Amino acid sequence: MAVEPVEDERAMPRSRNRKTVDVIGVPMDYGANRRGVGMGPTAFRLAGLEEKLAAEGIAARDLGDVPLPASAARSRSRGFLREILSISVELAERVHASLRRGNLPVVIGGDHSIAIGTLAGASRFFRERKKRMGVIWVDAHGDMNTPETSPSGNIHGMPLAVSLGDGIRDLVRLGGFHPKIEAARTALVGIRNLDEDERKNIARFGINVYTMKDIDRRGIANVMDEAVHVASNGADGVHVSFDMDAVDPSTAPGVGTSVPGGLSYRESHLVMELIHDAGVMTSLEVVEANPFLDVENRTARLGVELVLSALGKSIY
């Protein structure tokens, strides 16, 4: 009886990711009131992102950083809106181009307002093909504020609202269309710090929210199974946005807006592992690592590990 040849697993790449990864850095901290997260892309590179992707057999290209404006001027009422808009336009182009090449953009921030550009580029790609995109947003915060509801006025607390079509007009209409995403296919995971008006915005849109209380009661695996289903049901791809402040500060100390009681080291990895196993992720961003507040680059090193888990790094 003929025996089919068996591939030697030792000769195969350890990752099951088959797309070329395009790494895009966005060294921006204009959306926050604390400097430092703009050094996030550099911290990820120093933590060995490119080398570790190669070690896992993942084809990757570092496309460098989105350039920042030569000068920046903060408006008392609207922050660095002009600069954020300019960077978002350029980032959207890069993400869109990466997806058109059939690649998987991995965007490294930078504060979370960069998601405005990432989602604009990814949404344009799916929109052109008359396809749908879901979103898994892993964060301690809801990022559903508007200028009218935000206690701080910081735009890094608004990107999800903007992408759903609510907020600063110039950002909402970036790319000439809005909204960029659908509330019904958006899942918030790890939430534990919401403003009162932000709760109302989330309820108004009907977004699926999984708080740390839900994770404690149901377990991260059950929550992620449901979150993946929500985001991918009827969708042709899912964007994953991971804010490092979703992780407990004892594990990820270097973030701009830390909140106690977050995801553990293993829970964070399981989030990414289950997303990879579902085979739905078409773009990824990791944001808000602040090396100025970090300890021995622990947060960026964890961020690199989480990128690898999302791309299929095996733990056995």
HELIX and SHEET records of a PDB file:
HELIX    1   1 GLU A    9  ALA A   11  5                                   3    
HELIX    2   2 VAL A   37  MET A   39  5                                   3    
HELIX    3   3 GLY A   40  LEU A   46  1                                   7    
HELIX    4   4 LEU A   49  ALA A   55  1                                   7    
HELIX    5   5 LEU A   81  ARG A  100  1                                  20    
HELIX    6   6 HIS A  112  ILE A  114  5                                   3    
HELIX    7   7 ALA A  115  GLU A  128  1                                  14    
HELIX    8   8 ILE A  155  GLY A  157  5                                   3    
HELIX    9   9 PRO A  159  SER A  163  1                                   5    
HELIX   10  10 ARG A  169  VAL A  172  1                                   4    
HELIX   11  11 LEU A  174  GLY A  176  5                                   3    
HELIX   12  12 ALA A  183  ARG A  185  5                                   3    
HELIX   13  13 GLU A  196  PHE A  205  1                                  10    
HELIX   14  14 MET A  212  ARG A  218  1                                   7    
HELIX   15  15 ILE A  220  SER A  232  1                                  13    
HELIX   16  16 MET A  244  ALA A  246  5                                   3    
HELIX   17  17 TYR A  265  ALA A  278  1                                  14    
HELIX   18  18 PRO A  291  LEU A  293  5                                   3    
HELIX   19  19 ARG A  298  ALA A  310  1                                  13    
SHEET    1   A 8 ALA A  60  ASP A  65  0                                        
SHEET    2   A 8 VAL A  21  VAL A  26  1                                        
SHEET    3   A 8 LEU A 104  GLY A 109  1                                        
SHEET    4   A 8 MET A 281  VAL A 287  1                                        
SHEET    5   A 8 VAL A 238  ASP A 243  1                                        
SHEET    6   A 8 GLY A 134  VAL A 138  1                                        
SHEET    7   A 8 THR A 186  ILE A 191  1                                        
SHEET    8   A 8 ASN A 208  THR A 211  1                                        
END                                                                             
